[in-house]
């Protein structure tokens, strides 16, 4: 299979990111509320897509919700309760990096919930999402699929990379030995929650670049956003100085010039 060249990938990603900026401005202007759910296999590339989506967007408009394990108090609440407080207000977009679907995945497979709690979730989840949609929230759900061989390769790559070893959690390692259990859990989850009003969209992600472009392009195609004409921006004229005197430099604390050390280590190279 022919892969995208880096040049084509970066050009299309840049175009899509510009469209995401337009989407952000539209959401803010119209007061629209958007929820995007990211689920899928461990190491399937969800984080990489989220990074590209948010790269040029305002964190005041586009928020990432990546919740930690629930506290004892949260465990005693209605299951969906702790997710509700992270839903968007008018003019906001929330990206759920994992979501309420934890109950249908890791909690079900690892035994962190009872069978009764799992069945209750599958029954309540479509109704919960229907309420969000009926209230005007745009809900989009993406499942990132990766093959077992590619997942293994990515895990091994993380193991060798000290900058990414933190991504190998105990749950990630369990996903290797419980591959079929997670497959069964996902199939059951889809059976109950892949509805006409709130469908799942599967992203094939063995090729990360293709997955990122495919997912972002699809997201944009499902939202009726439009360019927003903002007020023209003119830089004001800089006024003439009125006698301000900057304090002496030796009275301020500056960070050490780390770059000077790097320049000094360059044997005779002229860096300007």
N, C-alpha and C positions, 0 to 999 in steps of 0.2 A: 504493500500500500504506500502510495506517495504521500510524504509528509509535507506540511507547510514549511516554506523557508522562513528563516527568522525575519527577513525583511518584510515578507507578506504578512506574517503574524503580527509584527509590531505596528505595521501600518493600519491593519484592520482593528487591532486593539485600541489604537489611538482614536480611530473614528468612533468606535463604540463608546469609549470613555467620554468623548465629546457629547455623544447622545445622552449618556448618563447625567452629565451636567445639565443638559436641557430638561431631562426628567426631574432632576432635583429642583430646578427653578419652577417648573410647572407644579410640582407637588406643593411647594411653599406658596405659590401664587394662588392656587385653587383650594388650599386646605385639604388636599387629598391625603389619605392614610394608606400606606402600603406595608405589608408584611411579606417577607420572603423567608421561607424555611429551607435550610440546608441540612440534609440528612444523607446518609450513605455509609459505605464501608470505611473503616479506618484507613488512612493514607490514600483516600480516593481523590484528594485534591480540593476539598471544600475550602480550606483556608486560603489556598492560592487564588481561587476565584474571588473570594470575599476581599482579599487584599487588592486585586485589580479593580474591583467595583468601587471601592472606597478611596482609591489613590488620590483622586482629584476632587472629592466631594467634601462638603462641610460636615464635621462631626456633630454640629448642632442640628442638622437636618437628617443625616443618615447615621443611624446608630447601630452598633453591633451588640447583640445580646448573646453572651456566652456564659450561661449560668453555671456556677460550681455545684457540687453535690448538695442536696438539700440538707438544711439543719434539722435538728430534732423537732423544732417548732413547725417548720415547713412540712415535715412529714405528717404532721397531725392535721394539716389543712386539706381542704378540697384540692385534689391533685393539680388542677389547672390554675389555682389561685396565684401561685408565685410567678407564673408567666403573664398573667393579666396585667400586672403593674408595669411590664416592659412593652406593652402594646403602644403603638404610635398615637400621639395627639395629632391635631390638624397640622398638615404641612410637614409631616415626618415620615421617614422610611426606616423600618427596623429590619435588620438582617439577623435571623436567629441561627447562630452557629451551634447546631443541635437545638432541640426544642422539646415541646411536650411529648414528642415521639420517643424520647428516652424510655418511656414506660413500655413501649411496644418493641424496643430493641434491647439495649444493654440490661435494663431492669428485668425484662422477661427472661433473657438468656442466662444472666448471672444469678437469678433468684433473688433480686433485690426487692421484688414485689411478689405478692401472693397470686396464685392463679385467679382468684376472685377479683383482685385489684386490676389485673391485666384484662380480664373480660369486661369489667366495668369501664375501663378506659376505651376499649374498642367500641363499646356501645355509646359512650358519651362523646367521643371525639368528633364524629360527624356533626352532632348537634351543636357542639361548642364552635366549630368552624362555621356552621350555618349562621350562628348568632353574630359572629364577626362580620360575615359577608352581608347579612341583612342590615347591619348597622352602617354599611358603606365602606368597610375596610377591604382593600384589594389584597387577597391572599394568594400567594404563589408558592408551590411546594416542589422542591427538586431533590431527587434521589441520585447520588453520584455512585455509579457502578464501576468497579475495577475488578479485573481478573485476579485469581489467587496468585498466579505467578508474578504479575506486576506488583501486587501488594507486597509479596515477599521481597521483591527486588527493592522496593522503596523502604521497607523496614531495614533491610541490610545496609542501604545507603545511609539511613539515619544513624544506624549503630556506629558507622565509621566516621560520622561527622559530628565533632564536639559542639558545633553550633546548633545542631538539630536533635541531639540525643534527648533533649527534654520532651520532644514530641512522642517518645516511646514510653507511654504510660503502661501500668500493669494491665489496663483494659485492652490496650492495643495488642499486647502479647497474648492475651486470652483469645483475641479474635482469630489468631492463627489456628489454635487447636479447636476452636468452636465454629469454624467456617460454615459447616452445614447447619448448625443450630441457628446461626444468624440468618442464613438463607431461608430457613423455614419461618423464622419470626418475621422477616421482611415480607414473605409471601402472604402470611396471615394478616399482617398489617395492611398491605395493599388491598386485600380482599374486602376489608371493612372500611377503609378510609379513602380509597381511590374513587371518589364520587364525581358525578357530573358537575356539581357546583364547586367542588374543591378537589380537582384531579391532581395526581402525581405526574411529574414529568421526569423521565429517566435521562441522565446525562452519562453517556459512555465516556469514561475518563482514563483509559489506558494511555491515551495521548493527551497530556495535560494542556498543551496549547489549543488543540481542537476543542477540548472540553470547555475551556474558558470562553472561547469565542462563541461556541454553540449556545452555551447557557446564557451569556449576556445578551446575545442577539435575540434569543427566544424571549427572555424577560421583557426586553424593550418592545417586542412585537405584540405582547399581550396587554400592554397598558396604553390607553388612549391619550397619551401625553401630546403636547404640541409646544412649539417654541413660544416663549413668553417675551413680549416686547418690553424691555425695561427702560427706565428713564435714561437718557444719554448721560454719559459720565465725562466730565471735563476736569482735568487737573487744574487746581487754582494756581494763580501766580504766586511764586514764593516771595514773601515780603522782604524788603530791605532790612539788613541787620539794625538793631536798635541798641547796641552796646552790651549785649549779653557776653559775659566772660565765663568760659568753661573753667571749672576747678582744676588746679594743677594735677597732672596725671599721677604724681607720686602720692596723692591722697586717696587714690582709688585702688581697689584690688582687681587685678586683671588675671585671667587664666594664664598659666604658663604657655609659652610659645612652643607647643609640641611639634608643630610643623617645621620649625627651625632645626630641630633634631633630625627630622627626615631629610631636609634639604642638605644638612651637613653630612649625612651618610652617603649622599650621591657623589660618587668620586668625580669631582671636577665638572659635573653636568651643570649647565646654566639653565635654571628653571625660573621662568618669569610668567 
